[in-house]
Amino acid sequence: MKKTVDEHAARFDEIAADYDDEKSPEYNECVALVLEHASPEPDDTVLDLGCGTGAIALGLAEKADRVVGRDISEGMMDEARRKADERGLDNVEFGQGRFREPNYDGDVDVVTSNFAMHHLSNEEKREAISVIAGLGPRKVVLGDVMFFGEPNPEEPFYSPEVDDPATVGELADAFTDEGYALTAVEMVHEQVGVLVAERL
Ligand SMILES: C[S@@+](CC[C@H](N)C(=O)[O-])C[C@H]1O[C@@H](n2cnc3c(N)ncnc32)[C@H](O)[C@@H]1O
C-alpha cells in the first residue's frame, strides 16, 4: 500500500461529499457489470468491501436479503447511510472494516468490491482474497483498475502515487489459489475490468 490505511481514509473523508458527482463512463460501466454479475438470490447476504458511498451495496439491497458494506472512511459511509435512508432501505448496513480485516464473521453468499482493492499492494491483495475466501462466499465479483496489457502510468485510471493496480493474471492466480474459478472476465478498458470468481 502506497499510503497508510489512515491516509487513505482521510483522503476519502475529504472528498466524500463530492464523490458521486462526476463519474467516468468506464466507472459507470464497471458498476453496472458488478451489479449484473453479483445478481444475488433473494435470501442471499452480500458483503461489499470498500463500499464507499454505496454504489454497489445500495444497488444490490433491493435484490438481496441483506447487504453489509465495509469501508475505512466514515465520510464515505455517511453518504451511503444517507442514501439508504432516502431510499427507505433497511436491509443494508455500513461499518468500519478493511479488506484484510473485514470486521464481519456472519454467513456471506456473495462478496463484491468495486474500484477499491487497487489501493492495496499485490501481496496485500493476495491476503485480502485469502481472507475473503475464508468467509466462504460462493461468488466474488471484483470490479477494479487492473491491467489487461502493459501498465501505462500516462493513462487516467489510476494515480501511481496512491494506487497500486495488479495485472489480471495476478488477480486470477490469487483467486484460483484459493479454490475459485474465474467464470467471467469483462474488459471495460485495458486498465479497468470485472472478474467473477466462483467456488469450484
Ligand atoms: C474509489 S472508492 C470506491 C467506492 C465504491 N466501491 C464505488 O464503487 O464507488 C474506494 C473506497 O475504498 C476504500 N478503501 C481504501 N482502502 C481500503 C481498505 N484497505 N479497506 C477497505 N476499504 C478501503 C476507500 O475509503 C473508498 O471508500
The ligand as a Gaussian input file, in Angstrom:
#p B3LYP/6-31G(d) Opt

LIG

0 1
 C      -12.722000       4.808000      -5.263000
 S      -13.684000       4.429000      -3.817000
 C      -14.865000       3.225000      -4.422000
 C      -16.111000       3.228000      -3.609000
 C      -17.245000       2.345000      -4.130000
 N      -16.919000       0.937000      -4.063000
 C      -17.636000       2.704000      -5.546000
 O      -17.695000       1.800000      -6.405000
 O      -17.938000       3.881000      -5.773000
 C      -12.542000       3.435000      -2.883000
 C      -13.037000       3.128000      -1.485000
 O      -12.161000       2.152000      -0.917000
 C      -11.980000       2.463000       0.444000
 N      -10.749000       1.796000       0.908000
 C       -9.464000       2.119000       0.640000
 N       -8.633000       1.244000       1.234000
 C       -9.408000       0.349000       1.896000
 C       -9.144000      -0.796000       2.709000
 N       -7.883000      -1.187000       2.968000
 N      -10.178000      -1.480000       3.204000
 C      -11.470000      -1.097000       2.958000
 N      -11.783000      -0.023000       2.200000
 C      -10.760000       0.689000       1.683000
 C      -11.947000       3.976000       0.477000
 O      -12.211000       4.507000       1.762000
 C      -13.017000       4.317000      -0.546000
 O      -14.288000       4.480000       0.056000

